[in-house]
Amino acid sequence: MIRRICFLATLPLLAAFVYADGPQDNLVDKVRPVPPPGIKIAEADYAELKKGVVALGNEVADLRKSLAKKPALLELLPDVQIYYNAVYYALRYDEFHAPGEVAVARKLLQQGRERAKNLREGQAPWSTATGLIVRGYQSKIDGSVQPYGLVVPPSYKAGSVHHRLDLWWHGRGEKLSELNFIEGRSKDPGQFTPANAFVLHPYGRYCNANHFAGEIDTFEAIEHCRKHYPIDVNRIVARGFSMGGAACWNYAVHYPGLWAAAAPGAGFSETPDFLRVFQGETITPNAWQKKLLHWYDCTDWAGNLYNCPTVAYSGELDKQKQAADIMAEAMKKEGLSLVHIIGPKTGHSYHPDAKVEINRRIDSIVAKGRDPLPRKIRFTTYTLRYNAMRWVTVDELQEHWTKASIFAEILNEREVRVHGTNVNAFTLAIPPGHCPLEQTPRVNIAHPGIGRPDEVEGAPVQSDRSWISHFRKIDGKWQLVDKADDSALRKRHGLQGPIDDAFMDRFIMVRQTPKRPINDRAKVYNWIDKEMEHAVDHWRKQFRGELKVIDAEDVDEKLIANSNLILWGDWSSNALIAKIADKLPIRWDAKEVRVGQQTYGAGNHIPVLIYPNPLNPKKYVVLNSGFTFREYDYLNNARQIPRLPDWAILDIDQPRTSQRPAGIADAGFFGERWEVLGK
């Protein structure tokens, strides 16, 4: 039964009915730019702001040198640099969207100068202040400095008891530049500010539905926040509305073990049905596109909410009510009942009575806190990108992008029961002080469709009351093994594809430097150059980082050890591609591109792929691709999903469009051992 809670309408309509963006945003050949172009500002204002940006930039550079031997202060430099970035980007990339933003830019430059002065004097008063605070961190992904907002409760003081933390993901904002985000976070505490709680507002790297690098932004912001403030990890709440509600569904189903509770409002929870209802668009995905939909279609992961208390909200008149309705249907199939609070006669906003009820429920859940050791775990996944729920970790799948489930239960002091489907290896790990098991427990592992389970003796419980056991299916039988296997070439967490996965961790772009003459490869090289320029330009637009592109000879052992390498070119224009070409599953020479037994002419076909880097199989190598959604997808956040699988053969005789980089002659996934399938 679905729990729907409505209120008697006591107020007039709070928000207009939300309509789709309109048929004009379904036209592939007429795509408006996102972010939109800015307005022209007065030349005198431009000159003044440019002078201020240069001065603050010089101050940041000087502080980086002068604080080199003071790591505690140097670590706070991003708190200054966010102000420089905000005004620099607005000037450099034409992102002033309203006349009043000139005054905002002046104010941010002044705030940046004040923080710089404080740091030079060995102080950082904002780091212990209460109220609305904007902070910054340096991302591991691309080295960019990213902002986030905080509401610091009046009860906070350095060294105080650990506090609850509420995450609030913002809604869609095509004009939400760093300038506007920082200004907003300096003035508006947001929809919910629970007593004695910190509220963290991730920027999410702009307006990408908190997907890919936008997804990782939240975890980097949390890590930074926890380093500087006393946060109770058992009282972190996931919340958001509209695009932020979509983010909340995403984080709740993919990381269910991290939150005390989740409270998604409106938004979208999957792509196909939402686009049909909200956008009037019907999509017809092919076989590999259907598999890719599993990544961000939260309905496929609805069973994971078994371990994440969830309170959903929708306005009665809001088309985006569809998100909670379809999640309720998916949860019902898993035997779960969604609490869905509905604001009467309300459009795309919160009804005030609904906010009271949401707070009552969430506060009650948080008062108890996240269970430090749930005795029963239910976890579903389609990819090892998401592989853990508290004390259960999936280490290997039989087949990616096919539903995998694992159920684990501590039955008593000596026995654990596990049932897995489409799982080849898993780990059970209970942290020190929490293990309720005695001595050496027995683990009963069931086989799908077979009545008698394998009875396997687990590893001994340790004297600090911790326990860890690794299990692998070998010759059809479950066995205890010494450790999770990380030696063989196979798909594993953080090394499972598809192409977009490479951009969720540290990466470096490596350009081609073709030798002359290039007449016979000119068409190929020109396409590669333009596509790399597109990738760099649109990374800044959609993920707000300025990428440094380097030559192959500048890639040293440290970069190979620590970074995914995004290589542009072919065997003759990029020395790194030449070095690894014979170790890749797709072969490419002057005559042909070969995938298994299938061949394509090399004069007009280019392979793009993701694969464990042969020079360091713990990191990726990507050939000739940036992130895979494109301009058309920017118009509706539900479209911002992976658009290519592990590999594709592109026909560059077909033009690039707002949906694809070229014609797609073929595409697919590698197997679990990174082998070519069915060719």
TIPA-713990 format. One record per residue: residue in one letter; x, y, z of N, C-alpha, C in turn. Coordinates in steps of 0.1 Angstrom, whole numbers, plus 5000, padded with zeros to 4 digits. Each point is the difference from the previous one (the first is absolute). Example, Ala and Ser with C-alpha at 12.3 -4.5 7.8 and 13.67 -1.06 7.14 Angstrom:
REM residues 2
A513249435078499150125000500950125000S499650114993500950115000499250115008
//
This chain:
REM residues 679
M500949885000499150125000500950125000I499750104992500750134999499550105010R500950055008499650105010499950144993R498850054998499950134995499450095010I500650115003499550095010499750144994C498750045000499650124994499550095012F499950134997499650105010498850074994L499150055009498950094996500650134995A499550044989500650134994499550125009T501050065006499750125009500550134994L500849994989500550124993499749994985P500150124994499950004985501149924994L499849984987501149934992501350075002L501049925004501350055003500950024988A499849924990500950004988499249964988A500350064989499349974988500349864995F499149944993500249864995501250004991V500949905002501250004993499849934986Y500350074990499949944986501349954996A500049914989501249964994500850124994D501249984998500850104994499550044986G499249914994499450044988500649924988P499249994989500549934988501250064994Q500350135002501250064995501349935005D499949945012501249945006500049854996N499249964991500149864994500550014986L500550114995500550024986501549985000V500549894995501449975000500850104992D499550064990500750094991499950155005K499250035010499950135005500150005015V501249995005500349985014500650145005R499350055010500550125006501249975009P500950105002501249975008499750005015V500749915006499949995015501549985005P500550105008499350125005499750104989P499050085002499750104989501150115000P500150074989500950114999499650115010G501050075005499750115010499750134993I499750105008499750134996501350084998K500050114993501250094999500050095011I501150015007500150105011500950124995A499850115007500750124997501549984999E500750064991501449994998500850045013A499550105007500650055012499949895011D498849945001499849895010500949884996Y500149974987500949894996501450035004A500550114997501450045003500250005015E499150055008500250005014500049865006L499149914995499949865006501349924995K500450034988501249934995501250035008K500150135003501150045009500049945013G498849995006499849935013500349855000V499649944989500349864998501549974999V500650084992501549984999500750025013A499650105008500650035013499749885009L498849955001499749895009500749874995G500149984987500749894995501550005004N500650124999501450015004500149985015E499050045008500149985014499949855004V499149934992499949855002501349934997A500650044989501349944995501150035011D500050125005501050035010499849935013L498749985004499749935012500449854999R499949954988500349864997501549985003K500850104997501549995002500350025015S499450115005500450045014499549915010L498949924997499549915010500449864998A501049984991500549864997500449935012K500650075009500549935012499050015012K498850044997498950005010498849934995P500149875000499049914993498550035005A499950025013498750035005499350124994L500850104998499450124993499949984985L501049944994500049984986498749924996E499649915009498849914997498850094999L500050125006498850094999500050094988L501049994992500150094988498849994991P499549884998498749994991498950095006D500050035013498950095005500250144995V501250034995500250134994499849994985Q500549894994500049994985498649994995I499049955007498649994995499550144996Y500550115007499550134997500750054987Y501349974998500750034988499349934988N499849875002499449924989498750064995A499150035010498750054997500050124991V500850105003500050124992500849974987Y501149935001500849974988499249934989Y499349895004499149934991499050094994A499350085008499050094995500550094989L501350055002500650094990500549924988R500749895003500749934989499049934991Y498949955005499149924993498650064998D499950135001498750074997498949955008E500150005014499049945008499450105010F499950134996499250095007498649994994H499049975008498749984995499050105004A500450105008499150105005500850125004P499550134998500850125003500550005015G499249955009500350005014501249915004E500449914991501149915003501450074999V500050124994501350085001500350045014A498950045008500250045014500449875008V499449894996500349885007501549964998A500450024988501549974997500950095008R499650135002500850095008500149955014K498849955005499949965014500949875002L499949914991500849885001501550024999L500450094992501450045000500550055013Q499150095006500350055013500149895011Q499149914999500049895010501249914998G500449984987501249924997501350075006R500050144998501250075005500049995016E498950015006499949995015500549875005R499649894993500549875004501549984997A500450064989501549994997500850075011K499550125004500750085010500049925013N498949935004500049925012501049894999L500149934989500949894999501550055001R500250114994501450065001500450035014E499050035008500250035014499949885009G499949884993499949885008498749975006Q498950064995498749985006499049954989A498949945005498949964991498750015008P499550125003498850015009498849934994W499949994987498849944994499949855004S501249945003500049855002499449975014T499850095008499349985013498850085002A499650074990498850085001498749924999T498950055004498749944999499250084989G498849954996499250064990500349954986L499950094990500149964986501550024996I500649894997501550004997500149934986V500950054992500349934987501549965001R500249874997501349945001500449944986G501349964999500449954987501049885003Y500149914990501049895001500649984986Q501149944999500649964987499649864997S499449984988499549874996501249914995K499949885004501049904995499849974985I498850034995499749964986500850074990D500050145001500650084990500950115006G500150005013500850105007499350135001S498750014996499350135001499650035014V499850125003499550045014498550024998Q499249935009498650004999499450065013P498950084999499450065012498949915006Y499750015013498849955005499550095011G498750005003499450085010499849935013L500150075011499749945014499150095007V499049945008499350075010500649945013V500850085008500649955012499150045012P499649915008499050035010500650085011P499250095007500550085011500649925011S499649875001500549915011501449964998Y500550024987501449954997501150085007K501049935005501250065004501149904998A501250044997501149914997500149905012G500249884996500149895010498749965007S498950054994498749965006499649864996V498949965006499449864997499749994985H499949884995499749984986498650044997H499850054988498750064996499449924989R498750014999499349954988500450084988L500049944988500350074987498949964990D499450114995499049984989500650054987L499949924990500450044987498850054992W500350114993498950064992500550024986W499449924990500450024986499150094994H500550104993499250114994499349954987G499150094996499249974988500750054987R499449984989500550034987500250164999G501250044996500250144998501050024989E499650034988500950014988500950135002K499650095008500850125003500849995013L500049885006500649985013501550004999S500650114996501550015000500549995014E501349995002500750015013499650135006L500050114992499650135006498750005007N499049944993498650005005499949905012F500749894998499949905011500650055013I501250065000500650055012499150125006E499550084991499150115005498849945007G499449904994498849945006500349935013R501149935001500449935012500450105011S500350124997500350105010498850075005K498849984994498850085004498849915004D500049884994498849915002500349875007P499449975012500449885007499349884993G499050024992499449894993498649965006Q499449894995498749965004500049945014F501049935004500049935013501250035008T499950055012501150035009499749945014P500249875002499749945013500850055011A499550015011500750055012501249925003N501150075003501349935003500649914989A499650034988500549924989500850094990F501049944995500750064988499149974988V500050094990499449974987501050034990L500349904991501050014990499350014986H500350114993499550024987501149984989P500049884994501049984990499750084987Y501050054994499850064987499749904989G500649885002499749894990500650034986R501050095000500650044987499050044990Y499150095005499150074991498649934998C499749964988498649964997500049874992N500649895006500149884993499349885007A499050045008499249905007500849925010N501150065005500949935009500449864995H500350004987500449874994501550014998F500749895000501449984996500950095010A500750104995500850085009499150085009G498850034996499050075009499749915011E499949874998499749915011501249995010I501250004995501249995009500250135008D499550114994500150135007499450005014T498949935002499449995013500949935010F500749894996500849935009501350075003E500550084991501250085002499650115010A498850064998499650115009499849945015I499349885001499849945013501449985006E500949944993501449975005500650135006H499950114992500650125004499350055013C498750005000499250045011500349925013R500149874999500349925011501450025006K500950054991501350025005500150135009H499150094997500050135007498950025010Y499049915001498950025009499749865006P499450005012499649875007498749954995I500149914990498849944994499749865005D498849975003499649875004499749914988V500849914996499849924988498749925000N499549975012498749935001498850095000R500250124997498950105000500250094988I500249944988500150084988498749974992V499350114996498749994993500250054986A499449934990500050034986498750074997R500150134994498850074997500250084987G499050034993500050094988498750014994F499950104991498750034994500250034985S499149954991500150024986501249934995M500950064993501249934996500749945012G500050075011500549955013499349885005G498750004997499249885004500549884992A500250024987500649894992501349955005A500950105005501249965006499849925012C499050045008499849935013499649854997W499149984990499749864996501249934996N500950064993501249944995500949955011Y500350105010500949975011499349895009A498750015002499449915009500049854995V499849984987500049864996501449954997H501050084996501349964997500949995012Y499850085010500850005012499149995013P499149905000499049995011500649995014G501249955001500649985013500650125007L500050114992500750125005499150105008W498649994998499150105005499249955012A499750095009499049975010498650004994A499850084990498750014993500250084987A499049994992499950074987498750064998A499950134995498850074998500050074987P499749924989500050064987498750074997G500150124994498850084996499950024985A498949964994499850024985501249944993G500550074990501249954992499649894990F500949914997499749894991500849885006S499649884998500649895006500549904989E499650024988500549924988499850084988T500449954988500050084988498849974991P499749884996499149984989498650065003D499449955012498650055003500050145003F501050065007500050145003500050084988L500849974990500150084987498649994993R499449885001498749994993498950095007V500050005014499050085007500450155000F501250035003500450145002500350074987Q500749934992500650064988499249974987G499149915001499349964988500949934990E501049935005501049944991500049845002T499949934990500149855001501349964994I500849925008501349954996499849854997T500849964990500049864996501549945001P500549975011501449965002500249864993N501249994995500449864995500549925012A500649884997500349915011501150055009W501150064995501050055009499550135007Q499250084994499450125006499149975012K499249894998499249955011500849975012K501249934998500849965011500550135007L500450104992500650125006498950085008L498749984997499050075008500049955014H500549885002500049945014500850095010W501050074994500950085009499250105008Y499250094994499350105008498549985000D499549894996498649975002499849955014C499650085009499949965014499049895003T499049994991499049905002500649865000D501049984992500749875000500749965013W500250105008500849985013499150025012A498650004998499150045010500149915013G500449884998500149915012501050045010N501050094995501050045010499550105010L498850054998499450095010499549925013Y500149874999499849915012500950055012N501250044997500950045010500250155000C499150084994500150145001498650065002P499750045012498750065003499750124991T498950004993499750104989498750075002V499950134999498850075000499950094988A499249974990499950084988498950105001Y500250114991499050115000499850044985S498750034998499650064987498850105002G500050104991498850084999498949934992E498850015005498949924993499950044985L500350124996499850054987501350004992D501149945006501350014993500249884991K500450024988500249894991501249915005Q500950065008501149935005499649915012K498850005003499449895009500249874995Q500249994987500249874993501249935006A501050075004501249945005499749915013A499350055009499749925012499049904997D499050034991499049894997500749884994I500950024990500649894994501049925009M500650085010500849935010499249925009A498850055004499149935008499649864994E499750014987499749874992501249915001A501250054997501249915000500249945014M499850085011500249965013499049895004K498850024995498949905003500449864995K500650004988500549874995501049945008E500750085008501149955009499449975014G498750015002499449985013500150125009L500350124995500250125008498950104998S499750085010498950104999500650145002L499850084990500650145000499150095008V500650085009499250115006500250124991H498850044994500050114990499150115005I500550115004499350115005499650094989I498850044998499550084989499450135004G500550114995499550135003498850034991P498850025006498850024993500050124991K499449994989499950114990501350084999T501149935000501350075000500749954988G500750104994500849974988501449965004H501050064994501449965002500650085011S499549975012500550065013499649925012Y500550045011499649935013498750075005H499049925004498950055008500550015014P499750115007500550025014499649895010D498849954999499649895009500849874997A500449984987500749894996501550015006K500550125000501450015006500049975015V498950035007499949975014500049855002E499249934991499949855001501349934996I500650054990501349954995501150015012N500050125006501050025010499749915012R498749985003499749925012500549854998R499849954988500449874997501649984999I500650104993501449994998500750025014D499550105008500750025013499849885009S498949934999499949885008501049894996I500149984987501049904995501450045004V500450134999501350045003500349995015A499050025008500249995014500549865004K499549904993500549875002501349984994G500250064988501349994993500149874991R500950014992500349884991500449885008D499549894997500349875008501549974997P500850005010501549974998500249864995L499149915002500249864995498649944997P499550034989498749934996500249854999R499249925006500249865000499649934987K499250084992499549954987500350104989I500649954989500450094989499349954987R499450094993499549984986500750104991F500749944990500750104991499949954985T499650094992499949984985501050094993T500649944990500950094991500049944986Y500450094991500249964986501450024995T500850065009501450044997500850015012L501349965000500850015012500450145003R499650104992500250145004499350015014Y498849945001499350005013500049865005N500849975011500349865003499849975015A499650105008500049975015498850055007M499649925010499050045009500449965014R500550105008500549975013501049895001W499749895006501049895002500149904989V499350034989500049914988500650084988T501049944993500650054988500049904989V499450044989500149914988501350024993D500849904998501350014994500049964985E499149924996500049954986498649964996L499650044988498749964994500349894989Q498949934998500149904989499850084987E499250105000499750084988499650145004H500850104995499650145003498750044992W499350095006498850064994498849904999T500249895008498949915003499750015015K498850005004499750015014500849905009A500750055010500649925010499550045013S499749905009499550025013500749915010I500250065012500649925011499250035012F499649905008499350015012500949935011A500250075011500949955010499350035014E500049905009499450015013500849935010I500250075011500749945012498849935008L500049875000499049925006500149995015N501249975004500349995014501550025002E500549965012501450035003501049914992R499549904993500949914993499749984986E499050074995499549974986499650124992V500450014988499750104990499449944988R498950054995499449954988500150104988V500449954989500250084988499349944988H499450084992499449964987500450104990G500749954989500450104990499549954986T499750104991499649974987500950084991N500649944990500950074990501250065008V500449935011501250045008501049885000N501350044997501049895000500950015012A500150125006500950015012499550125008F500149995013499650105009500850005013T499950105008500750025012499050045011L500249935012499250045012501050065010A499850135004501050065009499350095010I500249975013499450075011501150075007P499950135003501150085005500349975015P501150045005500449975014498950055010G499849915010499150045010498549964997H499749964988498649994996499649854997C500949915000499749874995499249925011P498849954998499249935009500349854999L500849954991500349864998501049955010E500049875002500949945009501049914993Q501250015003501149914995500050004985T499849884995500049984985498649974995P499350094994498649984996499949914988R498849954998499749924988499250094991V500350004987499350084990499349904990N498750015000499249924991499750084987I500649964989499850084987499249924991A498850054997499149934991500350024985H499749904992500150014986498650034994P499950104991498750024994499449884994G498749965004499349894994500449875006I501049995010500449885006499750005015G499349905005499650005013501150005011R501049924997501049985011501150104998P500350085011501150104999501349945002D501150074996501349965004500350055014E500449925009500450045014501550025000V500450125002501450045000500450065013E501149955006500550065012500650134997G499650115007500650134998501350015007A500650124998501350035007499750025015P501049995008499850025015499650145003V499250025010499750145005501350045008Q500450134998501250055005499850055015S501050025007499950045014499550145002D500050084990499550135001498550014996R499449884999498649984996499750054986S501049984991499850024986500049874993W499550004987499949874993500050034985I500849934992500050024986500249864993S499249974991500149884992499750024986H500849944991499950024986499549864994F499050014991499549884994499950014985R500449884994500050004985499449864996K499350014989499449884994501149944991I500449885003501149934993499549864996D500049974987499549884995498649975005G499150105000498749995004499749995015K501050015009499949995014500550125007W499350055010500550125007501149965010Q501150085000501149975009500550135006L500649985012500650115007501450024994V500450124996501350034994500750105008D501350014998500950095009499650144998K499750044988499750154997499250014987A499450114999499450034987501050014989D499849934989501049984990500150134992D501250065000500250134993501249984990S500349884997501249974991499549984985A499049934999499649964986499350124993L500150004987499350114992498649975000R499250075007498649985000499350135005K498750014998499350125004499850005015R500350115007499950015014499650155003H499750025013499650145004501050104996G499550114993500950104995500849974987L499749884995500749954988499149914992Q498850054997498949924994499450074988G500450124997499450074989498650055004P499250064991500450034986500950134999I500050064988501050114997499850115011D498850045003499850115010500649975013D500249885004500649975013501450065002A500750014989501450055001500050155005F498950074999500050145004499450025014M499949895008499650015014501249995009D501250004995501249995008501050094993R501250015005501050084994500449964986F500050094991500349974986500950124994I500649964989500950104993499749984985M499950114993499850004985501450014994V500249914990501349994993499750024985R500450114994499750034986500949924990Q499550004988500849944990501050104994T501249964995501050094994500449924987P499250004990500449934988501250054993K500749914994501250034993499650044985R500850094994499750044987500849914990P499449984988498750044995498949925005I498850055000498849935005498949994990N500350014987499050014990499149885000D500549885002499249885000499249985012R500350075011499249995013499350135003A500050104991499650145004498550005005K499249924993498650005004499849945015V500749905002500049945014500550095010Y501250064998500650095009499250125003N499450064989499250125002498849975009W499449884997498849965009500449995014I501149935003500549985013500350135007D500750104993500350135006498750075004K499050004991498850075003499249945011E500049875001499349935010500750025014M501350005000500750035013499750155004E500050094991499650145003498650015006H499149924994498649995005500049955014A500849895003500049945013500550095010V501150084997500550095010499150125002D499450054990499150125001498849965008H499449884997498849975007500249945014W501249955003500349975014499950125008R500550124995500050125008498550055001K499249994989498750045001499149925009Q500149875000499149915007500649955013F501350005002500649955012501050105006R500150124995500650115006501449985004G500849944991501449995002500850044988E501150075001500850034988501149904999L500049924990500949884998501350054994K501149945006501350024994500249884991V500350034987500349894990501549994998I500549885001501549994999500349914988D501349994997500549914989500449875006A500149904992500349865005501450005007E501050084995501349995006500050075014D498950075004499950065013499349915010V499649884996499349915009501149915007D500250035013501149935007499449885008E500849935008499649895007499050035011K500150125006499150055010498650014994L499850064988498750024994499549864996I500849914995499549874997499549935012A500750025011499649935013498750055006N499850134998498950075007498850044992S500149994987499050074992499449904989N498850024997499449944987500550094989L500549934989500650074989498950014989I499750124996499050024988500950034988L500249904991501050024989499250034988W500650104993499450054987501049974989G499549944989500949974989499949854996D501049964993500249864996501449955002W500349894995501449945002501150084995S499750094990501150084994500050155005S498950045007500050145004500050025015N500049895008500150005014500949895005A501250035005501049905004499549905010L499150055009499449915010499149904994I499250044990499149904993500949904993A501150054994500949904993500649905010K500250055012500749915010499149895005I498750035000499049905005499149934990A500150044987499149964990499849854999D501149935001499949854998499549935012K499750085011499549945012498550035002L499450074991498650045000499249904993P498749975004499249904994499550044986I500050134997499750054987501250044993R500349954988501250034992499850104989W501050084998499850124991501350024993D500050004987501250034992499650094988A500950024991499750094988498949954991K499749875000499049944991498649985007E500049965012498749965006500050015015V498850015005499749985014499449865002R500549925009499549875002499449975014V498849965000499349965013499749854998G500749925007499849854997500349974986Q499149954993500149974986499450104991Q499450105006499350114992501150114997T500050054988500950104996499350124994Y500750125002499550134994501150074994G499850084989501050074994500650115009A501350005001500750105009500050144994G499650024988500050144994498950085005N498949935005498850085004499449945013H500749915007499549955012501050025012I499550035011500950035012499449925012P500949925007499549945012500050095012V499049995008500150065013499749895010L500750005012499949895009500550045014I499749925009500550015014500649865003Y501250005007500649875002501050025011P500349905008501150015010501350034994N500750115004501250044994501149905000P500449954989501149895000501250055007L500350135002501150055007499850005015N498749995004499650005014498649955001P499749875001498749954999499150045011K500450085010499250055010499350134997K500350054988499450124995499549984986Y499250094995499549994986500950064990V499849964988500350084988498850014992V499850124994498850034991500650054987L499449954989500550054987498950094994N500350124997499350094992498650035004S499850025013498650045005500150085013G499250105001499750065012498749945006F499450075010498749955005499049994988T499049915001499349964987498750064998F499450075010498750074996500450144994R499150054992500450124992498950115001E500150104991499250125001498549985001Y499549914993498549975001499649965014D500949925006499749955013500150105011Y500650124997500150105010498650065003L499149994991498750075000499149945010N500249875004499249935010500949915008N500150025014500949935008499949854999A498849954997499749865000500849944988R500450084990500749954989501549995002Q500550055012501450015002500549875006I500149904992500349865003501149954991P500649885003501049954990499549974987R500650054989499549984987500949904991L501149965006500849894993500449905010P500149874996500449905009501549995002D500649885001501449985001500850044988W499449984988500750024988499050044989A500550074990499250034988500950034988I499549964988500750044988499250114993L500750114999499350124995500350024985D499050034992500150024986500050164998I501250054998500250154999499550054987D499649924991499450054987498650065004Q499449955011498750055005500350125009P499350114999500350125008499849985015R500750085008499750015014498750085001T499249965010498850075003499950045015S498950065003499850035014499849885009Q499949884994499849885008501149904999R500950014990501149904998501250074994P501249945002501250064994500249974985A499349894995500149964986499049894999G500049934988499149884999500649895008I499149925006500449895008499849874992A501249954994499949884992499849885008D500550005013499849885008500450055014A499549935010500350035014499649885009G500650005012499749895009500850005013F499949905008500749995012501049894999F501150025007501049895002499449905010G500549885000499649905010500650025013E499849915010500550025013501549995001R500649944990501550005000500550104990W499250104997500350104990500349954986E499349894997500249944986498950054991V500249994987499050044990499049885000L498750045000499049905000499349994986G499749884996499149974989500450064987K501350024997500450054987500949904993
//
